[in-house]
Amino acid sequence: MTTTRLFLIRHALVEPSARLTMYGTMDVGLCELALRQEAASYRWLAARLPAPARWLVTPLSRTRATAAAIFAAGYGEASLEIEPGLIEQDLGEWQGLPHEVFAERLRHRPHPFWSIGVDERPPGGESFSDVIGRVGPTLDRLVAENAGGDVVVVAHGGSIRAAVAHAMGVGGEPVLAFSIKNLSLTRIEKVGTDWRVAAVNEEPFTLPAEG
């Protein structure tokens, strides 16, 4: 049976002023301080990710910058392709609003671990259910294009959760309960005709010193 593996990395922490807003698909930069403080995470990813592999980023520069930092941490250079289908949830007219103002615009109760309900669609934007509907066919196409190979994707918290939802065949409510931290690794696989979730939110760790 053919196994195709997808390695999904959430981009690094964005710069402080962006974190005060619901930035969604806005093109915001990475936090320079965090880039220095998280050097060990980049080294871990450089060692953990498969080589060779096809590398994809989204149209937002924070994913390309994260990939570049992984390359510099020891992975080596690889060509990057842009995949729009794996971009973050588009918050439409509510994008860029401060968190408290965004919360006032909501018409439905937000998910406990996401800033908006699964089926709430901001004016001119997407619901999280829409994101699953966009990400799913994108993953199916990538598997068809890379059967038996490895694909590394630097993406976003929303699109990675949507990928897990597609692999599990579930809606948005259960997968929003998953934590997807910055620079964490989530792995899903297509084994023959079936999806398998291999890991969610992998993070580096340091072994304790021997006593």
C-alpha positions in Angstrom: 0.0 0.0 0.0 1.3 3.5 -0.9 1.8 5.9 2.0 2.0 9.6 1.4 3.1 11.7 4.4 2.3 15.3 5.1 4.3 17.3 7.7 2.4 20.4 8.7 4.2 23.1 10.7 2.5 26.2 12.2 4.4 29.3 11.4 6.5 31.1 14.1 5.1 33.7 16.5 4.2 37.0 14.7 5.3 40.5 15.8 3.7 42.0 19.0 1.4 44.6 17.4 -0.2 42.0 15.1 -1.0 39.8 18.1 -3.2 42.6 19.4 -5.5 42.1 16.4 -7.4 39.4 14.6 -4.9 39.3 11.7 -6.3 36.3 9.8 -4.9 36.5 6.3 -3.2 39.9 6.8 0.5 39.7 5.8 2.2 40.3 9.1 5.8 39.8 10.1 7.4 37.4 12.6 8.6 38.5 16.1 12.3 39.1 15.9 12.9 38.4 19.6 11.0 35.0 19.3 13.1 34.1 16.3 16.2 34.3 18.5 14.6 32.7 21.6 13.3 29.7 19.6 16.5 28.6 18.0 16.3 25.2 19.5 12.8 24.6 17.9 14.2 25.4 14.5 17.1 23.0 15.0 14.7 20.3 16.1 12.5 20.8 13.0 15.5 20.8 10.8 16.5 17.4 12.2 13.0 16.1 12.4 11.7 16.8 8.9 12.2 14.4 6.0 14.7 15.1 3.3 14.2 15.2 0.4 10.6 16.5 0.5 8.4 18.8 -1.4 8.1 22.1 0.5 5.0 24.3 0.4 4.2 27.6 2.0 1.1 29.8 1.8 1.0 33.3 0.2 1.7 34.9 3.6 5.3 35.9 4.3 5.3 34.5 7.8 5.2 31.0 6.4 8.1 31.6 4.0 10.2 33.3 6.8 9.6 30.3 9.1 10.7 27.9 6.3 13.8 30.0 5.8 14.7 29.8 9.5 14.3 26.0 9.4 16.6 25.8 6.4 19.2 28.0 8.2 19.0 25.9 11.3 20.5 22.9 9.5 17.9 21.5 7.1 19.6 23.1 4.1 18.0 24.9 1.2 14.9 23.6 -0.6 12.7 25.2 -3.2 9.4 26.6 -1.9 6.1 26.5 -3.7 3.1 28.7 -2.8 -0.1 26.8 -2.0 -3.1 29.3 -1.6 -5.4 26.5 -0.6 -3.8 26.2 2.8 -3.9 29.8 3.9 -5.4 30.9 7.2 -9.2 31.6 7.7 -10.2 34.8 6.0 -12.0 37.0 8.5 -13.2 39.4 5.8 -14.4 42.8 7.0 -13.5 41.9 10.6 -9.9 41.3 9.9 -7.5 43.6 11.7 -9.9 44.5 14.4 -8.7 44.5 18.1 -9.7 41.3 19.9 -12.3 43.1 22.0 -13.9 44.8 19.1 -14.0 41.6 17.1 -15.7 39.9 20.0 -18.4 42.5 19.9 -19.2 41.8 16.2 -19.8 38.1 16.7 -23.4 37.0 16.2 -22.9 33.5 17.7 -21.0 32.1 20.7 -17.3 31.5 19.8 -15.7 28.2 20.2 -13.9 27.9 23.6 -10.5 27.5 21.8 -11.1 29.6 18.6 -12.1 33.2 18.4 -15.2 32.5 16.3 -17.9 29.8 16.1 -17.4 27.0 13.5 -20.2 28.2 11.2 -20.0 32.0 11.7 -18.9 33.7 8.5 -17.7 37.3 8.9 -18.9 39.6 6.1 -16.7 39.0 3.1 -14.8 36.2 4.8 -15.0 32.5 5.6 -16.4 30.3 8.4 -14.2 27.6 9.8 -16.4 25.1 8.1 -15.5 26.9 4.8 -11.8 26.5 5.6 -12.3 22.7 6.0 -14.1 22.7 2.7 -11.2 24.5 1.1 -8.3 22.6 2.7 -9.8 19.1 2.1 -9.7 19.2 -1.7 -6.2 20.8 -1.5 -4.9 17.9 0.5 -6.5 15.4 -1.8 -4.8 17.0 -4.7 -1.4 17.1 -3.0 -1.6 13.4 -2.2 -2.4 12.7 -5.8 0.5 14.7 -7.0 3.0 13.2 -4.5 1.8 9.6 -4.1 4.3 7.7 -1.9 6.3 10.9 -1.1 6.8 13.4 1.6 5.4 16.9 1.7 6.3 19.6 4.2 3.9 22.5 4.6 4.4 25.6 6.6 0.8 26.8 7.3 -1.4 28.2 10.0 -3.3 27.2 13.1 -6.6 27.2 11.3 -5.6 25.4 8.2 -3.7 22.7 10.1 -6.8 22.0 12.3 -8.8 21.9 9.1 -6.4 19.4 7.6 -6.9 17.2 10.7 -10.7 17.5 10.4 -10.4 16.3 6.8 -8.2 13.4 7.7 -10.6 12.4 10.5 -13.7 13.0 8.5 -15.2 15.2 11.2 -16.5 18.8 11.4 -14.9 21.8 13.0 -16.1 21.5 16.6 -13.9 18.5 17.7 -10.7 19.6 15.9 -10.7 23.1 17.3 -10.1 21.4 20.7 -6.6 20.5 19.4 -3.8 22.8 20.5 -1.6 23.8 17.5 1.2 25.8 18.8 3.6 28.0 16.9 6.4 25.8 15.4 4.6 22.6 16.3 4.5 19.7 13.9 1.4 17.8 12.9 1.6 14.7 10.7 -1.1 13.2 8.6 -0.8 10.3 6.2 -2.7 8.8 3.3 -2.3 5.1 3.5 -3.8 3.5 0.3 -7.2 5.1 0.2 -7.5 5.9 3.9 -6.3 8.9 6.0 -4.4 8.4 9.2 -3.5 11.1 11.8 0.1 10.2 12.9 0.6 13.1 15.4 -0.8 16.4 16.4 1.1 19.3 17.9 4.5 17.7 18.3 7.0 19.9 20.1 10.7 19.6 20.9 11.7 18.5 24.3 14.9 18.2 26.3 15.7 15.0 28.1 16.3 15.4 31.9 19.9 15.2 33.1 20.9 11.8 34.5 20.8 11.9 38.3 
